[in-house]
């Protein structure tokens, strides 16, 4: 599959959700129903949040006909390259062209064996090459310039998480015109500024303890003051879309204007991260129509 064809397949919008993956067989029907509705609503891709793997995509793929499902991300520390390649091959045989292997190095705080992450990612991609996983069917959770270059040279593109429109513009410059650029963007369907920013800060709290993200913010013009006390209004407004429909739509469009081909939209509502936010996904689809 060419990158051009891939962009058409993933569409302009997708949903990012931890709730779309589960190890519980009893949830297969629920996940399939949610995926079928996402497809009907016009989303091109479902991104499986957290450290997901190919087998988590199966209930969604079985319940749909065109929806692409991607891992966002499969941690290279949790699933070795052999397991990653085998999982990709099995799912791709059953659902050709509809699964994207999203890979990332996760965080030192979350992976005991964390070491030289860039070198480890290169070695992982080498092993996937040897196992026959096409570069055009994998994407990388890239934040810094070196990993963005790797996304350009060894994958179909990049799926940056928790970034600004300015980061998206710089990522596009590094990637060039062809590779897929599909940033994640958090959406708060709340018009009251205090309530919206409060929900955003609750969501952001964990990420402000992870150097991969905080260092990326500092590289892009934010200061230590912006990272303190749950995040400044400036930081919150840069990495979350909130407000009425027009404001949210304009914020999303800013990322497309900066060079994004696709945007993975994550609803933030203060509820459990592993819930299925189907009513919110309907509201978003209506907003984007």
C-alpha positions as CSV (number, residue, x, y, z in Angstrom):
1,X,0.0,0.0,0.0
2,X,1.4,3.4,-1.0
3,X,1.4,6.2,1.6
4,X,-1.1,8.1,-0.5
5,X,-3.5,5.1,-0.4
6,X,-2.8,4.8,3.4
7,X,-3.8,8.4,3.9
8,X,-7.0,7.9,2.1
9,X,-7.7,4.7,4.1
10,X,-7.1,6.3,7.6
11,X,-9.2,9.3,6.7
12,X,-8.9,12.8,8.2
13,X,-10.2,11.9,11.6
14,X,-10.0,9.0,14.0
15,X,-10.8,8.2,17.7
16,X,-8.0,7.5,20.2
17,X,-9.3,5.5,23.2
18,X,-7.9,3.2,25.9
19,X,-11.5,1.9,26.2
20,X,-11.4,0.3,22.7
21,X,-9.0,-2.4,23.8
22,X,-9.6,-5.1,26.4
23,X,-8.3,-8.5,27.4
24,X,-11.8,-9.5,28.5
25,X,-13.5,-11.9,26.0
26,X,-16.8,-10.8,27.4
27,X,-16.3,-7.3,26.0
28,X,-15.8,-8.4,22.4
29,X,-19.4,-7.7,21.4
30,X,-19.4,-4.3,23.1
31,X,-16.2,-3.3,21.4
32,X,-17.4,-4.5,18.1
33,X,-20.6,-2.5,18.4
34,X,-18.6,0.7,19.3
35,X,-16.3,0.1,16.3
36,X,-19.2,-0.4,13.9
37,X,-20.7,2.9,15.1
38,X,-17.4,4.8,14.7
39,X,-17.3,3.5,11.1
40,X,-20.9,4.6,10.5
41,X,-20.1,8.0,12.0
42,X,-17.4,8.5,9.4
43,X,-14.2,8.1,11.5
44,X,-11.5,6.5,9.4
45,X,-9.4,5.0,12.2
46,X,-9.7,3.7,15.7
47,X,-6.5,4.1,17.7
48,X,-6.1,1.7,20.6
49,X,-4.7,3.7,23.5
50,X,-2.2,2.5,26.0
51,X,0.3,-0.3,25.4
52,X,-1.8,-2.2,22.9
53,X,-1.0,-5.0,20.5
54,X,-2.3,-6.5,17.3
55,X,-4.7,-9.0,19.0
56,X,-6.5,-6.0,20.6
57,X,-7.6,-4.9,17.1
58,X,-9.4,-8.1,16.2
59,X,-12.8,-7.4,17.7
60,X,-13.0,-4.0,16.1
61,X,-11.8,-5.3,12.7
62,X,-14.2,-8.2,12.7
63,X,-17.2,-5.9,13.3
64,X,-16.4,-3.4,10.6
65,X,-15.7,-3.4,6.8
66,X,-13.5,-0.4,6.2
67,X,-12.3,1.0,9.6
68,X,-8.6,1.0,10.1
69,X,-7.3,0.0,13.6
70,X,-3.9,1.1,14.9
71,X,-2.0,0.6,18.1
72,X,-1.1,3.8,19.8
73,X,1.2,2.5,20.9
74,X,2.7,-1.0,21.1
75,X,5.6,-0.6,23.5
76,X,8.8,-2.1,22.2
77,X,9.6,-3.2,25.8
78,X,6.4,-5.0,26.4
79,X,6.2,-6.9,23.1
80,X,9.4,-8.0,21.5
81,X,9.9,-7.8,17.8
82,X,9.2,-11.4,17.1
83,X,5.8,-11.2,18.9
84,X,5.0,-7.9,17.2
85,X,5.8,-9.3,13.7
86,X,3.7,-12.5,14.4
87,X,0.8,-10.5,15.6
88,X,0.9,-8.2,12.7
89,X,1.1,-11.1,10.2
90,X,-1.9,-12.9,11.7
91,X,-4.1,-9.8,11.8
92,X,-3.1,-8.7,8.3
93,X,-3.9,-12.1,6.8
94,X,-7.4,-11.9,8.2
95,X,-8.0,-8.2,7.5
96,X,-5.6,-7.1,4.7
97,X,-4.6,-3.5,4.8
98,X,-6.7,-2.5,7.8
99,X,-4.2,-2.7,10.7
100,X,-1.5,-0.2,11.4
101,X,1.3,-1.2,13.8
102,X,2.0,1.9,15.9
103,X,5.2,1.6,17.8
104,X,6.9,3.6,20.5
105,X,9.5,3.5,23.2
106,X,7.1,4.3,26.1
107,X,8.7,5.9,29.2
108,X,11.5,4.9,31.6
109,X,9.0,5.2,34.5
110,X,6.8,2.6,32.8
111,X,9.4,0.1,31.5
112,X,11.9,-1.6,33.8
113,X,14.2,-2.5,30.9
114,X,14.3,1.0,29.5
115,X,17.7,1.8,28.0
116,X,19.0,3.7,25.0
117,X,15.5,4.0,23.5
118,X,16.4,5.3,20.1
119,X,19.0,2.5,19.5
120,X,16.5,0.0,20.8
121,X,13.8,1.3,18.4
122,X,16.2,1.1,15.4
123,X,17.0,-2.5,16.4
124,X,13.3,-3.3,16.7
125,X,12.7,-2.0,13.2
126,X,15.6,-4.0,11.9
127,X,14.0,-7.2,13.3
128,X,10.6,-6.3,11.8
129,X,12.2,-5.8,8.4
130,X,13.8,-9.3,8.7
131,X,10.4,-10.7,9.6
132,X,8.7,-9.1,6.6
133,X,6.6,-6.4,8.3
134,X,6.3,-3.7,5.6
135,X,7.6,-0.3,6.6
136,X,4.5,1.2,5.0
137,X,2.3,-0.5,7.5
138,X,4.0,0.8,10.7
139,X,4.1,4.2,12.3
140,X,6.1,5.7,15.1
141,X,5.2,7.7,18.2
142,X,7.8,10.3,17.4
143,X,8.4,13.6,19.3
144,X,12.0,14.6,18.8
145,X,13.8,15.3,15.5
146,X,15.7,12.0,15.4
147,X,12.6,9.8,15.8
148,X,10.7,11.9,13.3
149,X,13.5,11.3,10.8
150,X,13.2,7.6,11.6
151,X,9.5,7.8,11.0
152,X,10.2,9.2,7.6
153,X,12.9,6.7,6.7
154,X,11.8,3.5,8.3
155,X,8.0,3.8,8.6
156,X,4.9,5.2,6.9
157,X,5.0,8.2,9.1
158,X,4.5,9.5,12.7
159,X,1.8,9.5,15.3
160,X,2.9,12.1,17.8
161,X,1.1,12.2,21.2
162,X,0.3,15.3,23.3
163,X,1.7,17.9,20.9
164,X,0.9,21.4,19.7
165,X,0.1,22.7,16.2
166,X,3.5,24.2,16.2
167,X,5.1,20.8,16.8
168,X,2.9,19.5,14.0
169,X,4.3,22.1,11.6
170,X,7.9,21.3,12.6
171,X,7.2,17.6,12.3
172,X,5.8,18.1,8.7
173,X,9.0,20.0,7.8
174,X,11.1,17.1,9.0
175,X,9.0,14.4,7.5
176,X,8.5,16.1,4.1
177,X,5.3,16.0,2.2
178,X,4.7,12.3,1.7
179,X,4.8,10.5,5.1
180,X,1.6,10.2,7.2
181,X,1.5,12.7,10.0
182,X,-1.3,11.8,12.5
183,X,-1.0,13.7,15.8
184,X,-3.3,12.9,18.8
185,X,-5.4,15.8,20.1
186,X,-7.4,15.9,23.3
187,X,-10.9,17.3,23.1
188,X,-12.9,18.6,26.1
189,X,-16.6,19.2,25.1
190,X,-17.0,21.9,27.7
191,X,-17.7,25.6,27.1
192,X,-17.0,26.9,30.6
193,X,-13.2,27.9,30.7
194,X,-12.7,27.0,34.3
195,X,-14.4,23.6,34.0
196,X,-12.7,22.8,30.7
197,X,-9.2,23.6,32.0
198,X,-9.8,21.7,35.2
199,X,-10.7,18.6,33.3
200,X,-7.7,19.1,31.1
201,X,-5.4,19.4,34.0
202,X,-6.7,16.2,35.5
203,X,-5.9,14.5,32.3
204,X,-2.5,16.1,31.9
205,X,-1.2,15.4,35.5
206,X,0.4,12.0,34.6
207,X,2.0,13.3,31.5
208,X,3.7,16.1,33.4
209,X,5.7,13.5,35.3
210,X,7.1,11.9,32.1
211,X,10.3,13.6,30.8
212,X,9.6,12.6,27.1
213,X,6.6,15.0,27.1
214,X,8.0,17.7,29.4
215,X,11.3,17.9,27.5
216,X,9.3,18.1,24.2
217,X,7.3,21.1,25.6
218,X,10.5,22.8,26.7
219,X,11.9,22.3,23.2
220,X,8.9,24.1,21.7
221,X,9.0,27.3,23.7
222,X,7.3,26.4,27.0
223,X,9.0,27.1,30.3
224,X,9.2,25.3,33.6
225,X,6.6,27.8,34.8
226,X,4.2,26.4,32.1
227,X,4.7,22.9,33.5
228,X,4.1,23.8,37.1
229,X,0.8,23.5,39.1
230,X,-0.9,21.3,36.6
231,X,0.1,23.3,33.5
232,X,-0.4,27.0,32.6
233,X,-3.4,28.2,30.7
234,X,-1.1,28.7,27.7
235,X,0.0,25.0,27.8
236,X,-3.5,23.7,28.3
237,X,-4.9,25.8,25.5
238,X,-2.1,24.6,23.2
239,X,-2.6,20.8,23.7
240,X,-6.4,20.6,24.3
241,X,-9.3,21.7,22.1
242,X,-12.1,22.9,24.3
243,X,-15.1,25.3,24.1
244,X,-18.1,25.5,21.9
245,X,-18.4,23.7,18.5
246,X,-16.9,26.5,16.5
247,X,-13.9,26.9,18.8
248,X,-13.2,23.2,18.9
249,X,-13.5,22.9,15.1
250,X,-11.2,25.8,14.6
251,X,-8.6,24.3,17.0
252,X,-8.7,21.0,15.1
253,X,-8.4,22.8,11.8
254,X,-5.3,24.5,13.1
255,X,-3.6,21.1,13.2
256,X,-4.6,20.3,9.7
257,X,-3.4,23.7,8.5
258,X,0.0,22.9,10.3
259,X,0.4,19.8,8.2
260,X,-1.5,17.0,9.8
261,X,-3.0,14.4,7.4
262,X,-5.1,12.8,10.1
263,X,-6.0,13.7,13.7
264,X,-6.6,11.1,16.4
265,X,-9.2,12.7,18.7
266,X,-9.2,11.7,22.4
267,X,-12.2,12.8,24.4
268,X,-11.4,14.1,27.9
269,X,-14.5,14.2,30.2
270,X,-13.2,13.3,33.6
271,X,-14.7,9.7,33.4
272,X,-12.8,6.4,33.5
273,X,-10.0,6.3,30.8
274,X,-11.2,2.8,29.8
275,X,-14.8,3.8,29.2
276,X,-16.4,4.0,25.8
277,X,-17.4,7.6,25.2
278,X,-19.9,6.9,22.5
279,X,-22.2,9.9,23.0
280,X,-19.2,12.2,22.9
281,X,-17.9,10.5,19.7
282,X,-21.3,11.2,18.2
283,X,-21.1,14.9,19.2
284,X,-17.6,15.1,17.7
285,X,-18.7,13.5,14.5
286,X,-21.6,16.0,14.2
287,X,-19.2,18.8,14.9
288,X,-16.8,17.6,12.2
289,X,-19.4,17.0,9.5
